Each structure stands twice: as C-alpha cells, then as structure tokens.
Amino acid sequence: MTDRLTPLELMRQLVSFPTVSRDTNLPLIDWVDDYLSSHGIASHRYDHPDEPKAALFAHVGPWEEGAIVLSGHTDVVPVDGQPWDSDPFDLVERDDKYFGRGTCDMKGFDALAIWAMVEAHHAGIKRPLQIALSFDEEIGCIGAPPMIAAMQPVLPKGSAVIVGEPSSMRVVAGHKGGTGFNTHIRGFEVHSSLLDRGVNAIMYGAKLIEWANEMNAQNQSATPGAMAAMFDPAYTTVHVGMIEGGTAHNITAKDCYFAVDFRVVPGESKSDWEARYRARVAEVEALMQAVVPETKIEISPRFDVPGLQPEVEGEAESLVRMLTGDNASHVVSYGTEAGQFQEAGYSAVICGPGDIAQAHQPNEFISVAEFNAGHSFMQKLVTRLCQ
C-alpha cells in the first residue's frame, strides 16, 4: 500500500497532467485509478467511444444505497495565448496562493475528493462515499450524462451529490440552464461591386446576431420573476462569442460560422428559446433565398445543460449547510453538472473551494486559505460519515 498523499500533494499531481478538453485525460485517470487501487479502493470507468478520454467513479464504505457523491471534472481550458508567469502545469506557491491550470477549476476539489475517499476507506465509515470524475465539462458538460448512466448498474445509487465547482465554499442551490447551436450561413459569392446579386453570409449572419442583441435588451428591460431575480444578470442571456467566414474583402462572403448560446433562468424553457431562434433563422433564410434560392442556413445542437433547481429541504443542500454553516441563499449564472445529476434523480448542490473569477484566467490560482477551507470541509464530512 502506498503512502497517503496530502491534499496538496494530490493537487500538485493532478495539475501536472495537461488535460485540456481537446486532449486526452487518460494519464490522469490511470494515475487516480492506480492510487485508489493502492489503498484497496476499486474504481470503474466509462470510456469515451471515439476519443482517448474516460470518466472514473468509485465507492467506499457499506455496499448500500444512499452514498454522498463528490463530483468533479478532470478537463481544463486551454492556456494558449495567455500570459502566465510560470508553467501552467507545474503547481507554484507564492503570495499565499497556489498557481496552476485547474487549481481553482477544479483540480483543487478533485484532489480533496480523492483525499476524502482514501481517508473514508481507512476510517471505516458507516455511510458510503462515492467519487465521480468526468471529462469534457468545459465544452458543454457533455461527459457527465454518460458517466452518470454508467454508474447506475455498477454502484449502489447515491442520494446526495456535492459538485465542487469553485463557490468560495458557499452553498449554491441553483444555476441557469444552457443550450447552444452551431450556425452555418451558406451564401453566394459575387464581386462586392455587384453585391445586390450575391448573398453575403456574414451580413445575413449579422441579422441573427442583432436578434441576439435585441433579445438581451428586451430581457434586461423586463421585470424579472421571483426566481429570475435571484440571478445576476436576472434574465436569460443570448451570446455569440466567436465568428468566422468570408474569402476576401472584395467578395461577398460565401460562408459564415458562429455559435449562439443561451443561459436560461429556471422557470423558462430552453426549448422555447430554441424555437424562437429557429423562427428567426427561417425569416433570415427566406430573405437570402429570395435573392439566390440555393442559399440556406444550417443550425445544429452544440450543448444542452439543464439548470439546477433549488430543492425544498434537499438532502444535499441540508448536509452542506450543516458542514459549512452557510445558511444564505446563493445561485449562479454559470452551468455545471449538478443539474444533470438532479435530472438523474439525485439531490444536488454546488460547493467547492476557490473563486469562480479565477477560473480560466492566466495565472489561475486558489488561495491557500480557500484550499484549507475545502480540506476542513472534507474532514468534517468524513467524520460525519463515521457516525
């Protein structure tokens, strides 16, 4: 049996794996598998059918239902073009902070969860504990649903899930849902001096982007309902973050590509927002085809993440409030895998160390104090599971 690593040693090891979403996470998963196995903990995997990626899940304690599940993702966002002061994949401590890609989002929590699993196993807990480490969270939370489905026939079903996204150890009981669509406008090229005879894909795409601006303005000016008012901003947002297209400055653009993303407040329907977008797409496409009939607009789903609905006397929320002492009401506008666990029948809540403002940033960090607060939380959790 290997030595029990400290939370900091575990985080240092996890950060050293460059698990950017576009790349493999298998070396990290292999390492965690081996480490848990060295302590007598059997882990299980869900392997991506087409890519070198995997999720890992494990169970310690009595082989019965009702486990507490510690949920984290293993992928991180790219560091390309970011001005880091140190190697992003080499954990560095300075100024009472731990720097490295993923320290905040969310290998800090992953390290604490692995530590808790080993400690709980050796402590002989009376209520089971599980860990679930997913992939591809950063590109739309697409790795968690197949992982959750794979867990069901293999492990006794847990009852309460703690998703350790950085919340400054606050209890977050709700978040917006998200959905997005890749959009491809197929225009018709002519010389720009004859633009009335062509269909400029970029300029027609701009009509859809302007629709997004109009929706944001309408939503912002409306009086929010009680649920929406809890969020910042207190309305559904429509966003386009990247655009690509065109051949040359003097040719009407044949192609234009962008994605439209919606962050939907609980109580509103993602399907309704999709229908509204498709209706506007149809209107713009009709304008294009009135000029050149063979032009068209193609849209395809990019991601679909359910919101996290605040639960009435939810088990996960009640447990985490007791362990943290936080009795305030918190919601966030970003999406997580918590809503996916909730859809699968688990009680779910978000609580993890670190400040979300540091996520995805150059020189990403988690403060030593925040990491220690996460460690204290896990110690309390293991103690409670022993009772």
C-alpha positions in Angstrom: 0.0 0.0 0.0 1.4 3.4 -0.9 1.6 6.3 1.4 -1.5 8.5 1.9 -0.8 11.7 -0.1 -1.8 15.1 1.4 -4.4 17.2 -0.4 -1.6 19.5 -1.7 0.4 16.6 -3.0 -2.6 15.2 -4.8 -3.4 18.6 -6.3 0.2 19.0 -7.5 0.0 15.6 -9.2 -3.4 16.4 -10.9 -2.3 19.8 -12.1 0.8 18.2 -13.8 -1.5 16.4 -16.3 -2.3 18.8 -19.1 -5.9 17.6 -19.5 -7.1 20.4 -21.8 -10.5 19.3 -23.2 -9.3 18.9 -26.7 -6.7 16.4 -25.5 -6.7 13.1 -23.6 -7.3 12.8 -19.9 -6.3 9.1 -19.7 -2.9 9.6 -18.0 -4.7 11.4 -15.1 -7.4 8.8 -15.0 -4.8 6.0 -15.0 -3.0 7.7 -12.1 -6.1 8.1 -10.0 -7.1 4.5 -10.7 -3.7 3.3 -9.6 -3.6 5.5 -6.5 -7.1 4.4 -5.3 -6.2 0.8 -6.0 -3.1 1.0 -3.9 -5.4 1.8 -1.0 -7.7 -1.1 -1.7 -10.4 1.0 -3.5 -11.7 -0.4 -6.7 -12.6 2.2 -9.3 -14.7 1.9 -12.5 -14.6 3.7 -15.8 -16.8 5.0 -18.6 -14.7 5.2 -21.7 -15.5 7.7 -24.5 -16.5 5.6 -27.5 -14.5 7.8 -30.0 -11.8 9.7 -28.2 -9.0 8.8 -25.7 -10.9 10.0 -22.7 -12.6 8.4 -19.7 -14.6 9.1 -16.6 -13.9 7.4 -13.3 -16.1 6.6 -10.3 -15.7 4.6 -7.1 -17.4 3.7 -3.9 -16.2 3.2 -0.3 -18.0 2.2 2.8 -21.0 -0.1 3.2 -22.2 -1.5 -0.2 -25.6 0.1 0.0 -27.6 3.0 -1.5 -27.6 6.5 0.0 -23.9 7.5 -0.6 -22.7 11.0 -0.6 -21.2 11.6 -4.1 -18.3 14.0 -4.6 -18.4 15.2 -8.2 -15.7 16.9 -10.2 -14.4 17.2 -13.8 -10.9 16.4 -14.9 -10.6 18.6 -18.0 -9.3 22.2 -18.1 -9.5 25.1 -20.5 -6.5 25.9 -22.8 -3.6 28.1 -21.9 -2.9 29.2 -25.5 -2.1 32.9 -25.7 -2.4 33.5 -22.0 0.5 35.4 -20.3 1.4 33.0 -17.5 4.2 33.9 -15.1 5.0 30.2 -14.5 4.4 26.8 -16.1 0.6 26.4 -16.0 1.0 22.6 -15.4 3.5 23.0 -12.6 1.9 24.0 -9.3 3.6 27.0 -7.8 3.0 28.5 -4.3 3.6 32.2 -3.8 1.8 35.1 -2.0 -0.4 32.6 -0.1 -1.8 31.2 -3.4 -1.4 28.0 -5.4 -1.0 28.8 -9.1 -1.6 26.4 -11.9 -4.2 25.5 -14.5 -7.1 23.8 -12.8 -6.1 24.7 -9.2 -9.4 26.6 -8.9 -11.5 24.9 -11.7 -11.4 22.3 -10.4 -8.5 20.0 -9.6 -8.3 21.5 -6.2 -11.6 20.0 -5.4 -10.8 16.8 -7.2 -7.7 16.4 -5.0 -9.7 16.9 -1.9 -12.3 14.4 -3.0 -9.6 11.8 -3.7 -8.1 12.5 -0.3 -11.6 12.1 1.3 -12.2 8.8 -0.4 -8.9 7.3 0.9 -9.5 8.7 4.4 -13.1 7.5 4.5 -12.0 4.0 3.4 -9.4 3.7 6.1 -11.7 5.2 8.7 -14.4 2.5 8.2 -17.3 4.9 7.5 -20.8 3.8 8.3 -22.4 5.7 5.4 -20.9 5.2 1.9 -19.0 7.9 0.0 -18.5 7.9 -3.8 -16.4 9.9 -6.2 -17.3 10.8 -9.8 -14.7 12.4 -12.1 -15.9 13.3 -15.5 -14.5 14.7 -18.8 -15.5 17.4 -21.3 -17.3 19.6 -18.8 -15.6 22.7 -20.2 -17.0 22.2 -23.7 -20.7 21.9 -22.6 -20.9 19.4 -19.8 -21.1 16.5 -22.3 -19.1 13.9 -20.4 -21.3 13.7 -17.3 -24.5 12.2 -18.6 -23.0 9.0 -20.0 -20.9 8.7 -16.8 -24.0 9.1 -14.6 -25.8 6.4 -16.7 -22.7 4.1 -16.4 -22.7 4.5 -12.6 -26.2 3.2 -12.2 -25.8 -0.5 -12.8 -22.3 -0.7 -11.2 -22.6 1.2 -7.9 -25.3 1.4 -5.3 -27.1 4.7 -6.1 -26.0 7.7 -4.1 -28.6 10.1 -2.7 -26.8 13.5 -2.4 -24.2 14.9 -4.8 -21.8 17.7 -4.0 -20.5 19.3 -7.2 -17.2 21.0 -6.2 -17.2 23.9 -8.7 -15.5 27.0 -7.1 -18.1 28.7 -5.0 -15.8 30.1 -2.2 -17.3 27.3 -0.1 -20.7 28.9 -0.3 -23.8 26.7 -0.7 -25.1 27.2 -4.3 -28.5 25.7 -4.7 -29.4 26.8 -8.2 -27.9 27.8 -11.6 -29.1 28.7 -15.1 -29.6 26.1 -17.8 -27.7 26.4 -21.0 -28.1 25.4 -24.6 -26.3 26.4 -27.7 -26.4 26.0 -31.5 -23.7 26.0 -34.2 -24.9 28.2 -37.1 -23.6 28.0 -40.7 -24.9 30.5 -43.2 -24.3 29.4 -46.8 -24.3 32.5 -49.0 -23.4 33.1 -52.7 -20.2 34.7 -53.9 -20.0 37.6 -56.3 -17.7 40.6 -56.7 -18.5 43.0 -54.0 -19.3 45.7 -56.6 -22.3 43.6 -57.5 -23.3 42.7 -54.0 -27.0 43.0 -54.8 -26.7 39.8 -56.9 -24.9 37.8 -54.2 -25.8 36.7 -50.7 -23.2 37.9 -48.2 -23.3 35.2 -45.5 -21.6 37.4 -42.9 -24.0 40.3 -43.4 -27.1 38.0 -43.2 -25.5 36.3 -40.2 -25.3 39.8 -38.6 -29.1 39.8 -38.7 -29.1 36.8 -36.4 -26.5 38.4 -34.1 -28.5 41.6 -34.0 -31.5 39.4 -33.0 -29.4 38.2 -30.0 -28.8 41.9 -29.0 -32.5 42.6 -29.3 -33.4 39.7 -27.1 -30.9 40.7 -24.5 -32.2 44.3 -24.5 -35.8 43.0 -24.1 -34.9 40.6 -21.3 -32.9 43.2 -19.5 -35.8 45.8 -19.5 -38.4 43.3 -18.4 -39.4 42.9 -14.7 -37.8 39.6 -13.6 -39.9 37.0 -11.8 -39.1 35.8 -8.3 -36.8 33.0 -9.5 -35.0 35.1 -12.2 -34.4 37.9 -9.7 -32.1 35.7 -7.7 -29.6 35.6 -10.6 -27.0 38.1 -11.9 -27.9 39.1 -14.5 -31.6 38.5 -13.7 -32.7 37.3 -17.1 -31.9 34.8 -19.9 -28.9 35.9 -22.0 -28.2 35.2 -25.6 -24.5 35.3 -26.6 -22.2 35.0 -29.7 -18.6 34.7 -28.7 -16.8 33.8 -32.0 -17.4 34.3 -35.7 -15.6 33.1 -38.8 -16.2 33.5 -42.5 -15.5 35.2 -45.8 -12.9 34.8 -48.5 -11.7 38.3 -49.3 -12.7 41.9 -48.7 -14.0 42.3 -52.3 -16.1 39.1 -52.4 -19.5 38.6 -50.8 -18.9 36.0 -48.1 -19.9 32.5 -49.1 -19.8 31.1 -45.6 -20.2 32.4 -42.1 -19.9 30.3 -38.9 -20.8 31.2 -35.3 -22.5 29.7 -32.3 -25.4 31.1 -30.4 -25.6 30.2 -26.7 -28.5 30.7 -24.3 -28.2 30.8 -20.5 -31.7 30.3 -19.4 -33.1 31.2 -16.0 -35.1 28.4 -14.2 -38.7 28.7 -15.0 -38.1 29.5 -18.7 -37.9 26.7 -21.3 -34.8 26.1 -23.3 -37.0 24.5 -25.9 -39.0 27.8 -26.2 -35.8 29.7 -26.8 -34.6 27.2 -29.4 -38.0 27.6 -31.2 -37.6 31.4 -31.2 -34.1 31.2 -32.6 -35.2 28.8 -35.3 -38.1 31.0 -36.3 -35.7 34.0 -36.8 -33.4 31.8 -38.7 -36.2 30.8 -41.0 -37.1 34.5 -41.6 -33.4 35.4 -42.5 -33.1 32.3 -44.7 -36.2 33.4 -46.6 -34.6 36.8 -47.3 -31.5 35.1 -48.6 -33.4 32.6 -50.8 -35.4 35.5 -52.4 -32.0 36.6 -53.9 -30.4 33.2 -54.6 -32.7 30.2 -54.0 -29.9 27.7 -53.2 -28.6 29.6 -50.2 -29.5 28.3 -46.7 -28.8 28.4 -43.0 -27.9 25.2 -41.1 -28.1 25.0 -37.3 -27.1 22.1 -35.2 -27.1 21.5 -31.4 -23.9 22.3 -29.6 -24.7 21.6 -26.0 -27.6 21.3 -23.7 -27.2 21.6 -19.9 -30.1 21.6 -17.6 -30.5 24.2 -14.9 -30.1 23.3 -11.2 -33.4 23.8 -9.5 -33.4 24.8 -5.8 -34.8 21.9 -3.8 -37.3 22.1 -1.0 -35.5 20.6 2.0 -33.0 18.9 -0.3 -30.7 16.4 1.3 -27.5 17.7 -0.4 -28.2 21.3 0.5 -29.1 20.5 4.1 -25.9 18.4 4.5 -23.6 21.0 3.1 -25.2 23.8 5.1 -24.6 21.9 8.2 -20.9 21.3 7.3 -20.2 24.9 6.2 -22.5 26.9 8.5 -23.7 28.8 5.4 -27.4 29.5 5.6 -27.7 32.2 2.9 -29.3 31.6 -0.5 -26.9 31.6 -3.4 -27.4 30.9 -7.1 -25.0 31.3 -10.1 -25.4 32.1 -13.8 -22.8 29.6 -15.0 -23.8 26.0 -15.7 -22.5 22.8 -14.0 -23.0 19.1 -13.9 -25.3 19.5 -10.9 -28.4 19.8 -13.0 -27.5 16.6 -14.8 -27.2 14.7 -11.5 -30.5 16.3 -10.4 -32.2 15.1 -13.6 -31.0 11.6 -12.9 -32.7 11.6 -9.5 -30.0 12.8 -7.2 -30.3 15.6 -4.7 -27.6 18.0 -5.8 -25.8 21.2 -4.6 -22.7 23.1 -5.6 -20.0 23.8 -3.0 -16.2 24.0 -3.6 -13.1 26.0 -2.7 -11.9 28.9 -4.9 -13.3 31.9 -6.5 -15.0 31.4 -9.9 -13.5 34.8 -11.0 -10.1 33.0 -11.2 -11.4 30.2 -13.4 -10.0 30.1 -17.0 -7.7 33.1 -16.2 -4.0 33.4 -16.9 -2.2 32.7 -13.6 -5.2 30.8 -12.3 -4.9 30.2 -8.6 -6.7 29.1 -5.5 -5.8 30.8 -2.3 -4.1 28.7 0.5 -6.9 29.7 2.8 -9.6 28.5 0.4 -7.9 25.2 -0.2 -7.5 24.7 3.5 -11.2 25.5 4.0 -12.0 22.8 1.5 -9.8 20.4 3.4 -11.6 21.3 6.6 -14.9 20.6 4.9 -13.8 17.1 3.8 -12.5 16.3 7.3 -15.9 17.2 8.7 -17.7 15.2 6.0 -15.6 12.0 6.7 -16.2 12.4 10.5 -19.9 12.7 9.9 -19.9 9.6 7.7 -18.3 7.7 10.6 -21.1 8.4 13.0 
